[in-house]
Amino acid sequence: MSNRTRAHVFVSGTVQGVYFRANTRDTAIEAGVDGWVRNLDDGRVEAIFEGPVDAVSDLVEWCHEGSPAAEVDGVVVEYGEPQGVDGFEIRY
């Protein structure tokens, strides 16, 4: 498991109502990354990504652009030890 990492990500900007969560889920599944994504009441999107270091890094980088209609202003990331999340889901 030493080649796995966990990223806790907060994305700000125009990231709600632009299919950001659905695109994040699809991109994560394609990359083999586990976790979840959800909208926050303050307009940001929060996500957890767990998986191979390179795949998680690529997904965090993807968040800087996000879905085609998104306008990302900022991405805040905290890395940590994986907690065994399995699969990827949109949380409500």
PDB file of N, CA, C and O in Angstrom:
ATOM      1  N   MET A   1       0.822  -1.198   0.000  1.00  0.00           N
ATOM      2  CA  MET A   1       0.000   0.000   0.000  1.00  0.00           C
ATOM      3  C   MET A   1       0.863   1.258   0.000  1.00  0.00           C
ATOM      4  O   MET A   1       0.313   2.359  -0.019  1.00  0.00           O
ATOM      5  N   SER A   2       2.170   1.144   0.020  1.00  0.00           N
ATOM      6  CA  SER A   2       3.024   2.325   0.123  1.00  0.00           C
ATOM      7  C   SER A   2       2.975   3.183  -1.143  1.00  0.00           C
ATOM      8  O   SER A   2       3.365   4.350  -1.115  1.00  0.00           O
ATOM      9  N   ASN A   3       2.500   2.614  -2.246  1.00  0.00           N
ATOM     10  CA  ASN A   3       2.410   3.403  -3.468  1.00  0.00           C
ATOM     11  C   ASN A   3       1.056   4.092  -3.597  1.00  0.00           C
ATOM     12  O   ASN A   3       0.739   4.663  -4.641  1.00  0.00           O
ATOM     13  N   ARG A   4       0.255   4.037  -2.526  1.00  0.00           N
ATOM     14  CA  ARG A   4      -1.064   4.674  -2.533  1.00  0.00           C
ATOM     15  C   ARG A   4      -1.046   5.914  -1.656  1.00  0.00           C
ATOM     16  O   ARG A   4      -0.284   5.999  -0.693  1.00  0.00           O
ATOM     17  N   THR A   5      -1.894   6.875  -2.001  1.00  0.00           N
ATOM     18  CA  THR A   5      -2.009   8.101  -1.220  1.00  0.00           C
ATOM     19  C   THR A   5      -3.466   8.520  -1.156  1.00  0.00           C
ATOM     20  O   THR A   5      -4.325   7.958  -1.836  1.00  0.00           O
ATOM     21  N   ARG A   6      -3.723   9.513  -0.332  1.00  0.00           N
ATOM     22  CA  ARG A   6      -5.067  10.074  -0.170  1.00  0.00           C
ATOM     23  C   ARG A   6      -4.951  11.586  -0.307  1.00  0.00           C
ATOM     24  O   ARG A   6      -4.074  12.208   0.293  1.00  0.00           O
ATOM     25  N   ALA A   7      -5.839  12.170  -1.096  1.00  0.00           N
ATOM     26  CA  ALA A   7      -5.896  13.625  -1.240  1.00  0.00           C
ATOM     27  C   ALA A   7      -7.287  14.097  -0.860  1.00  0.00           C
ATOM     28  O   ALA A   7      -8.288  13.589  -1.365  1.00  0.00           O
ATOM     29  N   HIS A   8      -7.340  15.085   0.048  1.00  0.00           N
ATOM     30  CA  HIS A   8      -8.592  15.726   0.442  1.00  0.00           C
ATOM     31  C   HIS A   8      -8.583  17.086  -0.259  1.00  0.00           C
ATOM     32  O   HIS A   8      -7.747  17.940   0.037  1.00  0.00           O
ATOM     33  N   VAL A   9      -9.521  17.276  -1.191  1.00  0.00           N
ATOM     34  CA  VAL A   9      -9.471  18.403  -2.114  1.00  0.00           C
ATOM     35  C   VAL A   9     -10.700  19.297  -1.951  1.00  0.00           C
ATOM     36  O   VAL A   9     -11.824  18.820  -1.800  1.00  0.00           O
ATOM     37  N   PHE A  10     -10.451  20.616  -1.985  1.00  0.00           N
ATOM     38  CA  PHE A  10     -11.522  21.610  -2.004  1.00  0.00           C
ATOM     39  C   PHE A  10     -11.326  22.474  -3.243  1.00  0.00           C
ATOM     40  O   PHE A  10     -10.261  23.061  -3.436  1.00  0.00           O
ATOM     41  N   VAL A  11     -12.360  22.551  -4.087  1.00  0.00           N
ATOM     42  CA  VAL A  11     -12.270  23.300  -5.334  1.00  0.00           C
ATOM     43  C   VAL A  11     -13.257  24.465  -5.262  1.00  0.00           C
ATOM     44  O   VAL A  11     -14.437  24.282  -4.964  1.00  0.00           O
ATOM     45  N   SER A  12     -12.747  25.667  -5.541  1.00  0.00           N
ATOM     46  CA  SER A  12     -13.602  26.855  -5.504  1.00  0.00           C
ATOM     47  C   SER A  12     -13.721  27.471  -6.889  1.00  0.00           C
ATOM     48  O   SER A  12     -12.900  27.223  -7.772  1.00  0.00           O
ATOM     49  N   GLY A  13     -14.765  28.282  -7.061  1.00  0.00           N
ATOM     50  CA  GLY A  13     -15.045  28.927  -8.342  1.00  0.00           C
ATOM     51  C   GLY A  13     -16.457  28.569  -8.780  1.00  0.00           C
ATOM     52  O   GLY A  13     -17.316  28.279  -7.948  1.00  0.00           O
ATOM     53  N   THR A  14     -16.692  28.589 -10.074  1.00  0.00           N
ATOM     54  CA  THR A  14     -17.981  28.159 -10.616  1.00  0.00           C
ATOM     55  C   THR A  14     -17.871  26.658 -10.847  1.00  0.00           C
ATOM     56  O   THR A  14     -17.538  26.194 -11.937  1.00  0.00           O
ATOM     57  N   VAL A  15     -18.167  25.908  -9.773  1.00  0.00           N
ATOM     58  CA  VAL A  15     -17.964  24.456  -9.805  1.00  0.00           C
ATOM     59  C   VAL A  15     -19.218  23.675  -9.416  1.00  0.00           C
ATOM     60  O   VAL A  15     -19.186  22.448  -9.314  1.00  0.00           O
ATOM     61  N   GLN A  16     -20.314  24.387  -9.202  1.00  0.00           N
ATOM     62  CA  GLN A  16     -21.587  23.715  -8.939  1.00  0.00           C
ATOM     63  C   GLN A  16     -22.544  24.044 -10.068  1.00  0.00           C
ATOM     64  O   GLN A  16     -22.565  25.171 -10.564  1.00  0.00           O
ATOM     65  N   GLY A  17     -23.343  23.054 -10.477  1.00  0.00           N
ATOM     66  CA  GLY A  17     -24.282  23.240 -11.564  1.00  0.00           C
ATOM     67  C   GLY A  17     -23.628  23.175 -12.937  1.00  0.00           C
ATOM     68  O   GLY A  17     -24.219  23.593 -13.933  1.00  0.00           O
ATOM     69  N   VAL A  18     -22.396  22.647 -12.990  1.00  0.00           N
ATOM     70  CA  VAL A  18     -21.649  22.553 -14.259  1.00  0.00           C
ATOM     71  C   VAL A  18     -21.126  21.133 -14.476  1.00  0.00           C
ATOM     72  O   VAL A  18     -20.155  20.926 -15.204  1.00  0.00           O
ATOM     73  N   TYR A  19     -21.773  20.163 -13.843  1.00  0.00           N
ATOM     74  CA  TYR A  19     -21.423  18.742 -13.972  1.00  0.00           C
ATOM     75  C   TYR A  19     -20.024  18.419 -13.446  1.00  0.00           C
ATOM     76  O   TYR A  19     -19.395  17.455 -13.884  1.00  0.00           O
ATOM     77  N   PHE A  20     -19.543  19.235 -12.501  1.00  0.00           N
ATOM     78  CA  PHE A  20     -18.214  19.004 -11.941  1.00  0.00           C
ATOM     79  C   PHE A  20     -18.152  17.655 -11.223  1.00  0.00           C
ATOM     80  O   PHE A  20     -17.203  16.893 -11.405  1.00  0.00           O
ATOM     81  N   ARG A  21     -19.173  17.365 -10.402  1.00  0.00           N
ATOM     82  CA  ARG A  21     -19.167  16.101  -9.647  1.00  0.00           C
ATOM     83  C   ARG A  21     -19.207  14.901 -10.574  1.00  0.00           C
ATOM     84  O   ARG A  21     -18.449  13.951 -10.385  1.00  0.00           O
ATOM     85  N   ALA A  22     -20.081  14.928 -11.577  1.00  0.00           N
ATOM     86  CA  ALA A  22     -20.210  13.799 -12.495  1.00  0.00           C
ATOM     87  C   ALA A  22     -18.919  13.594 -13.288  1.00  0.00           C
ATOM     88  O   ALA A  22     -18.479  12.460 -13.480  1.00  0.00           O
ATOM     89  N   ASN A  23     -18.320  14.684 -13.743  1.00  0.00           N
ATOM     90  CA  ASN A  23     -17.064  14.575 -14.480  1.00  0.00           C
ATOM     91  C   ASN A  23     -15.935  14.093 -13.587  1.00  0.00           C
ATOM     92  O   ASN A  23     -15.073  13.332 -14.025  1.00  0.00           O
ATOM     93  N   THR A  24     -15.938  14.536 -12.329  1.00  0.00           N
ATOM     94  CA  THR A  24     -14.926  14.072 -11.378  1.00  0.00           C
ATOM     95  C   THR A  24     -15.059  12.569 -11.170  1.00  0.00           C
ATOM     96  O   THR A  24     -14.068  11.840 -11.208  1.00  0.00           O
ATOM     97  N   ARG A  25     -16.289  12.110 -10.949  1.00  0.00           N
ATOM     98  CA  ARG A  25     -16.530  10.674 -10.764  1.00  0.00           C
ATOM     99  C   ARG A  25     -16.052   9.877 -11.972  1.00  0.00           C
ATOM    100  O   ARG A  25     -15.338   8.886 -11.820  1.00  0.00           O
ATOM    101  N   ASP A  26     -16.437  10.299 -13.157  1.00  0.00           N
ATOM    102  CA  ASP A  26     -16.064   9.572 -14.371  1.00  0.00           C
ATOM    103  C   ASP A  26     -14.552   9.551 -14.566  1.00  0.00           C
ATOM    104  O   ASP A  26     -13.986   8.525 -14.947  1.00  0.00           O
ATOM    105  N   THR A  27     -13.898  10.681 -14.306  1.00  0.00           N
ATOM    106  CA  THR A  27     -12.442  10.776 -14.454  1.00  0.00           C
ATOM    107  C   THR A  27     -11.738   9.896 -13.428  1.00  0.00           C
ATOM    108  O   THR A  27     -10.748   9.236 -13.745  1.00  0.00           O
ATOM    109  N   ALA A  28     -12.248   9.887 -12.199  1.00  0.00           N
ATOM    110  CA  ALA A  28     -11.653   9.068 -11.137  1.00  0.00           C
ATOM    111  C   ALA A  28     -11.791   7.577 -11.453  1.00  0.00           C
ATOM    112  O   ALA A  28     -10.832   6.818 -11.311  1.00  0.00           O
ATOM    113  N   ILE A  29     -12.968   7.166 -11.876  1.00  0.00           N
ATOM    114  CA  ILE A  29     -13.191   5.749 -12.200  1.00  0.00           C
ATOM    115  C   ILE A  29     -12.269   5.324 -13.336  1.00  0.00           C
ATOM    116  O   ILE A  29     -11.673   4.248 -13.289  1.00  0.00           O
ATOM    117  N   GLU A  30     -12.156   6.166 -14.353  1.00  0.00           N
ATOM    118  CA  GLU A  30     -11.284   5.867 -15.492  1.00  0.00           C
ATOM    119  C   GLU A  30      -9.821   5.740 -15.054  1.00  0.00           C
ATOM    120  O   GLU A  30      -9.064   4.946 -15.613  1.00  0.00           O
ATOM    121  N   ALA A  31      -9.433   6.534 -14.045  1.00  0.00           N
ATOM    122  CA  ALA A  31      -8.049   6.523 -13.557  1.00  0.00           C
ATOM    123  C   ALA A  31      -7.793   5.443 -12.504  1.00  0.00           C
ATOM    124  O   ALA A  31      -6.651   5.237 -12.093  1.00  0.00           O
ATOM    125  N   GLY A  32      -8.854   4.752 -12.066  1.00  0.00           N
ATOM    126  CA  GLY A  32      -8.692   3.738 -11.034  1.00  0.00           C
ATOM    127  C   GLY A  32      -8.518   4.310  -9.641  1.00  0.00           C
ATOM    128  O   GLY A  32      -7.852   3.716  -8.793  1.00  0.00           O
ATOM    129  N   VAL A  33      -9.128   5.481  -9.409  1.00  0.00           N
ATOM    130  CA  VAL A  33      -9.029   6.155  -8.116  1.00  0.00           C
ATOM    131  C   VAL A  33     -10.344   5.984  -7.357  1.00  0.00           C
ATOM    132  O   VAL A  33     -11.424   6.141  -7.925  1.00  0.00           O
ATOM    133  N   ASP A  34     -10.238   5.661  -6.068  1.00  0.00           N
ATOM    134  CA  ASP A  34     -11.406   5.513  -5.199  1.00  0.00           C
ATOM    135  C   ASP A  34     -11.678   6.833  -4.487  1.00  0.00           C
ATOM    136  O   ASP A  34     -10.810   7.703  -4.424  1.00  0.00           O
ATOM    137  N   GLY A  35     -12.893   6.979  -3.948  1.00  0.00           N
ATOM    138  CA  GLY A  35     -13.207   8.159  -3.158  1.00  0.00           C
ATOM    139  C   GLY A  35     -14.623   8.626  -3.347  1.00  0.00           C
ATOM    140  O   GLY A  35     -15.523   7.843  -3.650  1.00  0.00           O
ATOM    141  N   TRP A  36     -14.807   9.921  -3.162  1.00  0.00           N
ATOM    142  CA  TRP A  36     -16.129  10.523  -3.298  1.00  0.00           C
ATOM    143  C   TRP A  36     -15.998  12.011  -3.604  1.00  0.00           C
ATOM    144  O   TRP A  36     -14.928  12.600  -3.448  1.00  0.00           O
ATOM    145  N   VAL A  37     -17.110  12.611  -4.046  1.00  0.00           N
ATOM    146  CA  VAL A  37     -17.163  14.038  -4.342  1.00  0.00           C
ATOM    147  C   VAL A  37     -18.534  14.555  -3.929  1.00  0.00           C
ATOM    148  O   VAL A  37     -19.533  13.845  -4.049  1.00  0.00           O
ATOM    149  N   ARG A  38     -18.581  15.803  -3.440  1.00  0.00           N
ATOM    150  CA  ARG A  38     -19.865  16.397  -3.043  1.00  0.00           C
ATOM    151  C   ARG A  38     -19.794  17.921  -3.136  1.00  0.00           C
ATOM    152  O   ARG A  38     -18.716  18.515  -3.099  1.00  0.00           O
ATOM    153  N   ASN A  39     -20.975  18.534  -3.259  1.00  0.00           N
ATOM    154  CA  ASN A  39     -21.082  19.983  -3.204  1.00  0.00           C
ATOM    155  C   ASN A  39     -21.125  20.412  -1.743  1.00  0.00           C
ATOM    156  O   ASN A  39     -21.666  19.702  -0.895  1.00  0.00           O
ATOM    157  N   LEU A  40     -20.552  21.577  -1.457  1.00  0.00           N
ATOM    158  CA  LEU A  40     -20.641  22.173  -0.134  1.00  0.00           C
ATOM    159  C   LEU A  40     -21.581  23.372  -0.184  1.00  0.00           C
ATOM    160  O   LEU A  40     -21.778  23.975  -1.239  1.00  0.00           O
ATOM    161  N   ASP A  41     -22.160  23.712   0.968  1.00  0.00           N
ATOM    162  CA  ASP A  41     -23.116  24.817   1.028  1.00  0.00           C
ATOM    163  C   ASP A  41     -22.504  26.158   0.639  1.00  0.00           C
ATOM    164  O   ASP A  41     -23.223  27.065   0.221  1.00  0.00           O
ATOM    165  N   ASP A  42     -21.186  26.294   0.772  1.00  0.00           N
ATOM    166  CA  ASP A  42     -20.530  27.571   0.464  1.00  0.00           C
ATOM    167  C   ASP A  42     -20.153  27.717  -1.012  1.00  0.00           C
ATOM    168  O   ASP A  42     -19.485  28.682  -1.387  1.00  0.00           O
ATOM    169  N   GLY A  43     -20.581  26.753  -1.864  1.00  0.00           N
ATOM    170  CA  GLY A  43     -20.338  26.855  -3.286  1.00  0.00           C
ATOM    171  C   GLY A  43     -19.124  26.092  -3.779  1.00  0.00           C
ATOM    172  O   GLY A  43     -18.906  25.986  -4.986  1.00  0.00           O
ATOM    173  N   ARG A  44     -18.325  25.556  -2.853  1.00  0.00           N
ATOM    174  CA  ARG A  44     -17.167  24.764  -3.259  1.00  0.00           C
ATOM    175  C   ARG A  44     -17.567  23.313  -3.493  1.00  0.00           C
ATOM    176  O   ARG A  44     -18.670  22.891  -3.147  1.00  0.00           O
ATOM    177  N   VAL A  45     -16.641  22.556  -4.092  1.00  0.00           N
ATOM    178  CA  VAL A  45     -16.770  21.113  -4.215  1.00  0.00           C
ATOM    179  C   VAL A  45     -15.677  20.487  -3.370  1.00  0.00           C
ATOM    180  O   VAL A  45     -14.530  20.931  -3.399  1.00  0.00           O
ATOM    181  N   GLU A  46     -16.035  19.448  -2.613  1.00  0.00           N
ATOM    182  CA  GLU A  46     -15.087  18.710  -1.774  1.00  0.00           C
ATOM    183  C   GLU A  46     -14.955  17.305  -2.329  1.00  0.00           C
ATOM    184  O   GLU A  46     -15.944  16.703  -2.746  1.00  0.00           O
ATOM    185  N   ALA A  47     -13.733  16.778  -2.335  1.00  0.00           N
ATOM    186  CA  ALA A  47     -13.528  15.420  -2.827  1.00  0.00           C
ATOM    187  C   ALA A  47     -12.436  14.727  -2.036  1.00  0.00           C
ATOM    188  O   ALA A  47     -11.529  15.360  -1.495  1.00  0.00           O
ATOM    189  N   ILE A  48     -12.548  13.414  -1.984  1.00  0.00           N
ATOM    190  CA  ILE A  48     -11.507  12.539  -1.451  1.00  0.00           C
ATOM    191  C   ILE A  48     -11.079  11.628  -2.581  1.00  0.00           C
ATOM    192  O   ILE A  48     -11.910  10.992  -3.229  1.00  0.00           O
ATOM    193  N   PHE A  49      -9.774  11.569  -2.815  1.00  0.00           N
ATOM    194  CA  PHE A  49      -9.217  10.666  -3.822  1.00  0.00           C
ATOM    195  C   PHE A  49      -8.232   9.734  -3.143  1.00  0.00           C
ATOM    196  O   PHE A  49      -7.338  10.196  -2.433  1.00  0.00           O
ATOM    197  N   GLU A  50      -8.374   8.432  -3.344  1.00  0.00           N
ATOM    198  CA  GLU A  50      -7.424   7.451  -2.841  1.00  0.00           C
ATOM    199  C   GLU A  50      -7.024   6.529  -3.975  1.00  0.00           C
ATOM    200  O   GLU A  50      -7.871   6.043  -4.725  1.00  0.00           O
ATOM    201  N   GLY A  51      -5.723   6.292  -4.096  1.00  0.00           N
ATOM    202  CA  GLY A  51      -5.257   5.398  -5.143  1.00  0.00           C
ATOM    203  C   GLY A  51      -3.771   5.539  -5.349  1.00  0.00           C
ATOM    204  O   GLY A  51      -3.077   6.120  -4.514  1.00  0.00           O
ATOM    205  N   PRO A  52      -3.270   5.008  -6.465  1.00  0.00           N
ATOM    206  CA  PRO A  52      -1.852   5.127  -6.781  1.00  0.00           C
ATOM    207  C   PRO A  52      -1.432   6.597  -6.816  1.00  0.00           C
ATOM    208  O   PRO A  52      -2.182   7.455  -7.282  1.00  0.00           O
ATOM    209  N   VAL A  53      -0.232   6.876  -6.323  1.00  0.00           N
ATOM    210  CA  VAL A  53       0.247   8.251  -6.206  1.00  0.00           C
ATOM    211  C   VAL A  53       0.108   9.019  -7.520  1.00  0.00           C
ATOM    212  O   VAL A  53      -0.400  10.140  -7.524  1.00  0.00           O
ATOM    213  N   ASP A  54       0.548   8.440  -8.626  1.00  0.00           N
ATOM    214  CA  ASP A  54       0.496   9.133  -9.913  1.00  0.00           C
ATOM    215  C   ASP A  54      -0.941   9.427 -10.341  1.00  0.00           C
ATOM    216  O   ASP A  54      -1.231  10.514 -10.842  1.00  0.00           O
ATOM    217  N   ALA A  55      -1.835   8.465 -10.145  1.00  0.00           N
ATOM    218  CA  ALA A  55      -3.228   8.646 -10.553  1.00  0.00           C
ATOM    219  C   ALA A  55      -3.911   9.726  -9.711  1.00  0.00           C
ATOM    220  O   ALA A  55      -4.668  10.541 -10.239  1.00  0.00           O
ATOM    221  N   VAL A  56      -3.643   9.732  -8.407  1.00  0.00           N
ATOM    222  CA  VAL A  56      -4.216  10.756  -7.525  1.00  0.00           C
ATOM    223  C   VAL A  56      -3.662  12.127  -7.895  1.00  0.00           C
ATOM    224  O   VAL A  56      -4.409  13.105  -7.948  1.00  0.00           O
ATOM    225  N   SER A  57      -2.365  12.205  -8.150  1.00  0.00           N
ATOM    226  CA  SER A  57      -1.755  13.482  -8.555  1.00  0.00           C
ATOM    227  C   SER A  57      -2.373  14.002  -9.849  1.00  0.00           C
ATOM    228  O   SER A  57      -2.649  15.195  -9.979  1.00  0.00           O
ATOM    229  N   ASP A  58      -2.587  13.099 -10.805  1.00  0.00           N
ATOM    230  CA  ASP A  58      -3.206  13.490 -12.072  1.00  0.00           C
ATOM    231  C   ASP A  58      -4.632  14.005 -11.857  1.00  0.00           C
ATOM    232  O   ASP A  58      -5.051  14.970 -12.497  1.00  0.00           O
ATOM    233  N   LEU A  59      -5.372  13.358 -10.958  1.00  0.00           N
ATOM    234  CA  LEU A  59      -6.747  13.770 -10.696  1.00  0.00           C
ATOM    235  C   LEU A  59      -6.786  15.128  -9.994  1.00  0.00           C
ATOM    236  O   LEU A  59      -7.644  15.957 -10.298  1.00  0.00           O
ATOM    237  N   VAL A  60      -5.867  15.358  -9.063  1.00  0.00           N
ATOM    238  CA  VAL A  60      -5.775  16.666  -8.409  1.00  0.00           C
ATOM    239  C   VAL A  60      -5.463  17.738  -9.461  1.00  0.00           C
ATOM    240  O   VAL A  60      -6.050  18.820  -9.440  1.00  0.00           O
ATOM    241  N   GLU A  61      -4.556  17.441 -10.362  1.00  0.00           N
ATOM    242  CA  GLU A  61      -4.224  18.388 -11.430  1.00  0.00           C
ATOM    243  C   GLU A  61      -5.450  18.641 -12.315  1.00  0.00           C
ATOM    244  O   GLU A  61      -5.698  19.775 -12.723  1.00  0.00           O
ATOM    245  N   TRP A  62      -6.214  17.588 -12.609  1.00  0.00           N
ATOM    246  CA  TRP A  62      -7.434  17.719 -13.404  1.00  0.00           C
ATOM    247  C   TRP A  62      -8.417  18.693 -12.743  1.00  0.00           C
ATOM    248  O   TRP A  62      -9.123  19.427 -13.435  1.00  0.00           O
ATOM    249  N   CYS A  63      -8.461  18.700 -11.427  1.00  0.00           N
ATOM    250  CA  CYS A  63      -9.390  19.572 -10.695  1.00  0.00           C
ATOM    251  C   CYS A  63      -9.141  21.055 -10.969  1.00  0.00           C
ATOM    252  O   CYS A  63     -10.046  21.872 -10.800  1.00  0.00           O
ATOM    253  N   HIS A  64      -7.930  21.411 -11.389  1.00  0.00           N
ATOM    254  CA  HIS A  64      -7.637  22.812 -11.698  1.00  0.00           C
ATOM    255  C   HIS A  64      -8.397  23.292 -12.939  1.00  0.00           C
ATOM    256  O   HIS A  64      -8.577  24.494 -13.133  1.00  0.00           O
ATOM    257  N   GLU A  65      -8.837  22.358 -13.767  1.00  0.00           N
ATOM    258  CA  GLU A  65      -9.647  22.685 -14.945  1.00  0.00           C
ATOM    259  C   GLU A  65     -11.076  22.204 -14.757  1.00  0.00           C
ATOM    260  O   GLU A  65     -12.028  22.949 -14.991  1.00  0.00           O
ATOM    261  N   GLY A  66     -11.221  20.947 -14.331  1.00  0.00           N
ATOM    262  CA  GLY A  66     -12.533  20.385 -14.050  1.00  0.00           C
ATOM    263  C   GLY A  66     -13.361  20.156 -15.289  1.00  0.00           C
ATOM    264  O   GLY A  66     -12.829  19.953 -16.381  1.00  0.00           O
ATOM    265  N   SER A  67     -14.672  20.190 -15.113  1.00  0.00           N
ATOM    266  CA  SER A  67     -15.583  19.955 -16.220  1.00  0.00           C
ATOM    267  C   SER A  67     -15.499  21.119 -17.209  1.00  0.00           C
ATOM    268  O   SER A  67     -15.076  22.215 -16.844  1.00  0.00           O
ATOM    269  N   PRO A  68     -15.904  20.882 -18.465  1.00  0.00           N
ATOM    270  CA  PRO A  68     -15.777  21.918 -19.491  1.00  0.00           C
ATOM    271  C   PRO A  68     -16.437  23.256 -19.135  1.00  0.00           C
ATOM    272  O   PRO A  68     -15.927  24.309 -19.520  1.00  0.00           O
ATOM    273  N   ALA A  69     -17.552  23.235 -18.413  1.00  0.00           N
ATOM    274  CA  ALA A  69     -18.266  24.479 -18.085  1.00  0.00           C
ATOM    275  C   ALA A  69     -17.785  25.131 -16.787  1.00  0.00           C
ATOM    276  O   ALA A  69     -18.217  26.234 -16.450  1.00  0.00           O
ATOM    277  N   ALA A  70     -16.907  24.466 -16.068  1.00  0.00           N
ATOM    278  CA  ALA A  70     -16.431  24.997 -14.786  1.00  0.00           C
ATOM    279  C   ALA A  70     -15.440  26.138 -14.987  1.00  0.00           C
ATOM    280  O   ALA A  70     -14.729  26.203 -15.989  1.00  0.00           O
ATOM    281  N   GLU A  71     -15.417  27.033 -14.004  1.00  0.00           N
ATOM    282  CA  GLU A  71     -14.398  28.084 -13.934  1.00  0.00           C
ATOM    283  C   GLU A  71     -13.765  27.971 -12.557  1.00  0.00           C
ATOM    284  O   GLU A  71     -14.291  28.502 -11.579  1.00  0.00           O
ATOM    285  N   VAL A  72     -12.642  27.283 -12.483  1.00  0.00           N
ATOM    286  CA  VAL A  72     -11.989  27.000 -11.210  1.00  0.00           C
ATOM    287  C   VAL A  72     -11.133  28.195 -10.794  1.00  0.00           C
ATOM    288  O   VAL A  72     -10.290  28.670 -11.555  1.00  0.00           O
ATOM    289  N   ASP A  73     -11.370  28.672  -9.566  1.00  0.00           N
ATOM    290  CA  ASP A  73     -10.574  29.774  -9.015  1.00  0.00           C
ATOM    291  C   ASP A  73      -9.433  29.264  -8.148  1.00  0.00           C
ATOM    292  O   ASP A  73      -8.378  29.895  -8.072  1.00  0.00           O
ATOM    293  N   GLY A  74      -9.640  28.121  -7.492  1.00  0.00           N
ATOM    294  CA  GLY A  74      -8.600  27.623  -6.606  1.00  0.00           C
ATOM    295  C   GLY A  74      -8.818  26.175  -6.219  1.00  0.00           C
ATOM    296  O   GLY A  74      -9.943  25.675  -6.210  1.00  0.00           O
ATOM    297  N   VAL A  75      -7.714  25.512  -5.899  1.00  0.00           N
ATOM    298  CA  VAL A  75      -7.744  24.128  -5.446  1.00  0.00           C
ATOM    299  C   VAL A  75      -6.847  24.030  -4.218  1.00  0.00           C
ATOM    300  O   VAL A  75      -5.666  24.371  -4.273  1.00  0.00           O
ATOM    301  N   VAL A  76      -7.420  23.561  -3.106  1.00  0.00           N
ATOM    302  CA  VAL A  76      -6.667  23.350  -1.876  1.00  0.00           C
ATOM    303  C   VAL A  76      -6.609  21.851  -1.633  1.00  0.00           C
ATOM    304  O   VAL A  76      -7.635  21.172  -1.664  1.00  0.00           O
ATOM    305  N   VAL A  77      -5.401  21.331  -1.390  1.00  0.00           N
ATOM    306  CA  VAL A  77      -5.219  19.888  -1.249  1.00  0.00           C
ATOM    307  C   VAL A  77      -4.453  19.579   0.036  1.00  0.00           C
ATOM    308  O   VAL A  77      -3.462  20.235   0.358  1.00  0.00           O
ATOM    309  N   GLU A  78      -4.928  18.577   0.755  1.00  0.00           N
ATOM    310  CA  GLU A  78      -4.202  18.032   1.899  1.00  0.00           C
ATOM    311  C   GLU A  78      -3.993  16.551   1.630  1.00  0.00           C
ATOM    312  O   GLU A  78      -4.949  15.818   1.375  1.00  0.00           O
ATOM    313  N   TYR A  79      -2.745  16.114   1.688  1.00  0.00           N
ATOM    314  CA  TYR A  79      -2.428  14.701   1.461  1.00  0.00           C
ATOM    315  C   TYR A  79      -2.324  13.967   2.792  1.00  0.00           C
ATOM    316  O   TYR A  79      -1.937  14.542   3.809  1.00  0.00           O
ATOM    317  N   GLY A  80      -2.677  12.689   2.762  1.00  0.00           N
ATOM    318  CA  GLY A  80      -2.606  11.881   3.965  1.00  0.00           C
ATOM    319  C   GLY A  80      -2.540  10.405   3.627  1.00  0.00           C
ATOM    320  O   GLY A  80      -2.406  10.016   2.467  1.00  0.00           O
ATOM    321  N   GLU A  81      -2.637   9.600   4.659  1.00  0.00           N
ATOM    322  CA  GLU A  81      -2.615   8.146   4.492  1.00  0.00           C
ATOM    323  C   GLU A  81      -3.974   7.649   4.019  1.00  0.00           C
ATOM    324  O   GLU A  81      -5.002   8.114   4.513  1.00  0.00           O
ATOM    325  N   PRO A  82      -4.002   6.709   3.068  1.00  0.00           N
ATOM    326  CA  PRO A  82      -5.271   6.139   2.607  1.00  0.00           C
ATOM    327  C   PRO A  82      -6.043   5.494   3.760  1.00  0.00           C
ATOM    328  O   PRO A  82      -5.455   4.938   4.688  1.00  0.00           O
ATOM    329  N   GLN A  83      -7.371   5.580   3.680  1.00  0.00           N
ATOM    330  CA  GLN A  83      -8.226   5.010   4.726  1.00  0.00           C
ATOM    331  C   GLN A  83      -9.074   3.858   4.205  1.00  0.00           C
ATOM    332  O   GLN A  83     -10.012   3.423   4.873  1.00  0.00           O
ATOM    333  N   GLY A  84      -8.747   3.364   3.014  1.00  0.00           N
ATOM    334  CA  GLY A  84      -9.424   2.177   2.512  1.00  0.00           C
ATOM    335  C   GLY A  84     -10.760   2.411   1.843  1.00  0.00           C
ATOM    336  O   GLY A  84     -11.610   1.522   1.831  1.00  0.00           O
ATOM    337  N   VAL A  85     -10.959   3.590   1.287  1.00  0.00           N
ATOM    338  CA  VAL A  85     -12.186   3.862   0.543  1.00  0.00           C
ATOM    339  C   VAL A  85     -12.227   2.931  -0.669  1.00  0.00           C
ATOM    340  O   VAL A  85     -11.209   2.701  -1.322  1.00  0.00           O
ATOM    341  N   ASP A  86     -13.414   2.400  -0.961  1.00  0.00           N
ATOM    342  CA  ASP A  86     -13.554   1.465  -2.080  1.00  0.00           C
ATOM    343  C   ASP A  86     -14.622   1.977  -3.037  1.00  0.00           C
ATOM    344  O   ASP A  86     -15.750   2.241  -2.619  1.00  0.00           O
ATOM    345  N   GLY A  87     -14.283   2.121  -4.304  1.00  0.00           N
ATOM    346  CA  GLY A  87     -15.222   2.639  -5.286  1.00  0.00           C
ATOM    347  C   GLY A  87     -15.228   4.158  -5.296  1.00  0.00           C
ATOM    348  O   GLY A  87     -14.492   4.788  -4.536  1.00  0.00           O
ATOM    349  N   PHE A  88     -16.042   4.744  -6.141  1.00  0.00           N
ATOM    350  CA  PHE A  88     -16.145   6.196  -6.194  1.00  0.00           C
ATOM    351  C   PHE A  88     -17.609   6.587  -6.310  1.00  0.00           C
ATOM    352  O   PHE A  88     -18.344   6.023  -7.121  1.00  0.00           O
ATOM    353  N   GLU A  89     -18.038   7.560  -5.493  1.00  0.00           N
ATOM    354  CA  GLU A  89     -19.435   7.941  -5.480  1.00  0.00           C
ATOM    355  C   GLU A  89     -19.612   9.455  -5.386  1.00  0.00           C
ATOM    356  O   GLU A  89     -18.741  10.182  -4.907  1.00  0.00           O
ATOM    357  N   ILE A  90     -20.761   9.892  -5.855  1.00  0.00           N
ATOM    358  CA  ILE A  90     -21.178  11.272  -5.638  1.00  0.00           C
ATOM    359  C   ILE A  90     -22.005  11.272  -4.370  1.00  0.00           C
ATOM    360  O   ILE A  90     -22.979  10.529  -4.252  1.00  0.00           O
ATOM    361  N   ARG A  91     -21.614  12.110  -3.419  1.00  0.00           N
ATOM    362  CA  ARG A  91     -22.364  12.211  -2.161  1.00  0.00           C
ATOM    363  C   ARG A  91     -23.275  13.432  -2.215  1.00  0.00           C
ATOM    364  O   ARG A  91     -22.949  14.455  -2.817  1.00  0.00           O
ATOM    365  N   TYR A  92     -24.431  13.288  -1.560  1.00  0.00           N
ATOM    366  CA  TYR A  92     -25.408  14.374  -1.550  1.00  0.00           C
ATOM    367  C   TYR A  92     -25.668  14.851  -0.153  1.00  0.00           C
ATOM    368  O   TYR A  92     -26.467  15.766   0.048  1.00  0.00           O
TER     369      TYR A  92
END
